[in-house]
Amino acid sequence: MTPFSTQELRTGFGSFATGVTVITCLDAEGQAHGITISSFNTVSLEPPLILWSLNQHSRLMPHFEVGHKQLIHVLERSQESLAMHFAKVKEKQFDTVSHQTTNSGLEQINGCVAYYECETVSVHTGGDHNIIVAKVLSLKNHPERKPLIFAHSQFMGLDLAESKTA
């Protein structure tokens, strides 16, 4: 094996297609925040667990510690602009976004493929990121909607009509 640069590793990781999510949370003052994450993955059906990762130095990390709730949105194919919005915009994030407030107080972006309301059960260090394991408390799913996919540093969709069952 030959050594590789961080950029080569990033490019290699980009070969693995992922779904795109926006995760919303509340800070200690009850203000809503959101962030685009593509490191989402399922862990367990029983108990219902998911995981995702966040840079250890993210300003939002304190809002995802053990016991904190979050709402994970699986973005729909047409929601590329939302992925970019929550990747960049840090102030008044929801002012221009179609959303509603859930019973638990979390902001829910309209039109997504799926929603998972979760509570963090553990946080693990993984290099320069924290791996957040969360228990799914409730979910909404819209399987008729097509998910937004990210691979090779670009957004794309799936043509479900051509997909085949393995």
C-alpha positions as CSV (number, residue, x, y, z in Angstrom):
1,M,0.0,0.0,0.0
2,T,1.2,3.5,-0.8
3,P,0.6,6.5,1.4
4,F,-2.4,8.7,0.5
5,S,-3.3,12.4,1.1
6,T,-6.4,13.6,3.0
7,Q,-7.8,14.8,-0.4
8,E,-7.3,11.3,-1.9
9,L,-9.0,9.7,1.1
10,R,-11.9,12.2,0.7
11,T,-12.3,11.3,-3.0
12,G,-12.2,7.6,-2.2
13,F,-14.8,8.0,0.5
14,G,-16.9,9.9,-2.0
15,S,-17.2,6.7,-4.1
16,F,-19.6,5.4,-1.4
17,A,-23.1,6.8,-2.1
18,T,-25.0,8.0,0.9
19,G,-28.4,9.4,1.6
20,V,-28.6,13.0,2.7
21,T,-30.2,14.1,6.0
22,V,-30.8,17.3,7.8
23,I,-30.8,16.9,11.6
24,T,-32.6,19.5,13.7
25,C,-32.2,20.1,17.5
26,L,-32.9,22.7,20.2
27,D,-30.3,24.6,22.2
28,A,-30.6,25.3,25.9
29,E,-32.7,28.4,25.2
30,G,-35.1,26.4,23.0
31,Q,-33.7,27.9,19.7
32,A,-33.8,25.6,16.7
33,H,-30.7,24.6,14.7
34,G,-30.2,22.3,11.8
35,I,-27.2,20.7,10.0
36,T,-26.7,18.6,6.9
37,I,-25.3,15.2,7.6
38,S,-24.5,12.3,5.2
39,S,-23.0,10.0,7.8
40,F,-26.3,8.5,8.8
41,N,-26.7,4.8,9.3
42,T,-29.0,2.2,10.9
43,V,-27.7,0.2,13.8
44,S,-30.4,-2.0,15.3
45,L,-34.1,-2.9,15.1
46,E,-34.4,-4.0,18.7
47,P,-33.8,-1.6,20.3
48,P,-34.4,0.8,17.4
49,L,-31.0,2.6,17.0
50,I,-29.3,4.8,14.4
51,L,-25.9,6.5,14.3
52,W,-24.5,9.5,12.7
53,S,-21.3,11.5,13.1
54,L,-20.5,15.2,13.7
55,N,-17.2,17.0,13.9
56,Q,-16.0,17.2,17.5
57,H,-15.6,20.9,17.2
58,S,-19.0,21.7,15.8
59,R,-20.8,24.5,17.6
60,L,-23.8,22.2,17.7
61,M,-22.1,19.3,19.4
62,P,-23.4,20.3,22.9
63,H,-27.0,20.0,21.6
64,F,-26.5,16.3,20.7
65,E,-25.1,15.0,24.0
66,V,-26.7,12.0,25.8
67,G,-30.3,12.7,26.6
68,H,-30.8,15.4,23.9
69,K,-33.5,14.9,21.2
70,Q,-33.0,15.4,17.5
71,L,-35.2,15.0,14.4
72,I,-33.5,13.4,11.5
73,H,-34.9,14.3,8.0
74,V,-34.2,12.0,5.0
75,L,-34.2,14.6,2.2
76,E,-36.2,14.1,-0.9
77,R,-34.6,14.2,-4.4
78,S,-35.8,17.8,-5.1
79,Q,-34.4,19.1,-1.8
80,E,-30.8,19.8,-2.9
81,S,-31.1,23.4,-2.0
82,L,-32.1,22.5,1.6
83,A,-29.0,20.3,1.9
84,M,-26.9,23.2,0.9
85,H,-28.8,25.7,3.1
86,F,-28.3,23.7,6.3
87,A,-24.7,23.0,5.3
88,K,-23.9,26.7,5.2
89,V,-26.5,29.0,6.8
90,K,-26.0,29.3,10.6
91,E,-28.4,32.1,11.6
92,K,-32.2,32.2,11.3
93,Q,-32.0,28.9,9.5
94,F,-35.8,28.3,9.4
95,D,-36.9,31.7,8.2
96,T,-37.0,30.7,4.5
97,V,-37.7,27.0,5.0
98,S,-41.2,25.4,4.8
99,H,-41.5,23.6,8.2
100,Q,-43.7,23.0,11.3
101,T,-43.0,22.5,14.9
102,T,-43.6,19.0,16.3
103,N,-45.3,18.3,19.6
104,S,-41.8,17.8,21.2
105,G,-40.8,21.3,20.0
106,L,-38.4,20.2,17.2
107,E,-38.6,21.8,13.8
108,Q,-39.8,19.5,11.1
109,I,-38.9,20.4,7.4
110,N,-41.8,19.7,5.1
111,G,-41.7,17.3,2.2
112,C,-39.0,14.8,3.3
113,V,-38.9,11.1,2.6
114,A,-38.7,10.1,6.2
115,Y,-38.4,11.5,9.7
116,Y,-36.9,9.9,12.8
117,E,-37.4,11.6,16.2
118,C,-34.5,10.3,18.3
119,E,-32.7,10.7,21.7
120,T,-29.0,10.4,22.0
121,V,-28.0,7.3,24.1
122,S,-24.3,7.4,23.6
123,V,-21.5,9.4,22.1
124,H,-18.2,7.9,21.0
125,T,-15.0,9.5,19.8
126,G,-14.0,8.5,16.2
127,G,-10.9,10.4,15.1
128,D,-11.9,14.1,14.5
129,H,-15.6,13.3,14.8
130,N,-18.0,12.1,17.5
131,I,-20.2,9.1,16.6
132,I,-23.7,9.7,18.0
133,V,-25.9,6.7,18.7
134,A,-29.6,7.6,19.1
135,K,-32.7,5.7,19.9
136,V,-35.6,6.2,17.5
137,L,-38.6,7.4,19.5
138,S,-41.0,7.9,16.6
139,L,-41.0,7.9,12.8
140,K,-42.9,8.9,9.7
141,N,-42.1,7.4,6.4
142,H,-43.2,8.3,2.8
143,P,-41.8,5.5,0.7
144,E,-43.4,7.0,-2.5
145,R,-40.9,9.8,-2.3
146,K,-37.5,9.4,-3.9
147,P,-34.4,10.1,-1.6
148,L,-31.6,12.5,-2.4
149,I,-28.3,10.7,-2.8
150,F,-24.7,12.1,-2.5
151,A,-21.7,10.5,-4.2
152,H,-18.6,11.7,-6.0
153,S,-19.1,15.1,-4.5
154,Q,-22.4,15.7,-6.1
155,F,-26.1,15.2,-5.5
156,M,-28.1,12.7,-7.5
157,G,-31.2,10.5,-7.3
158,L,-32.1,6.9,-7.8
159,D,-34.2,5.7,-10.7
160,L,-36.4,3.4,-8.8
161,A,-38.1,2.1,-11.9
162,E,-34.9,0.5,-13.0
163,S,-33.8,-0.9,-9.7
164,K,-33.9,-4.7,-9.2
165,T,-34.5,-6.7,-6.1
166,A,-31.4,-8.6,-5.0
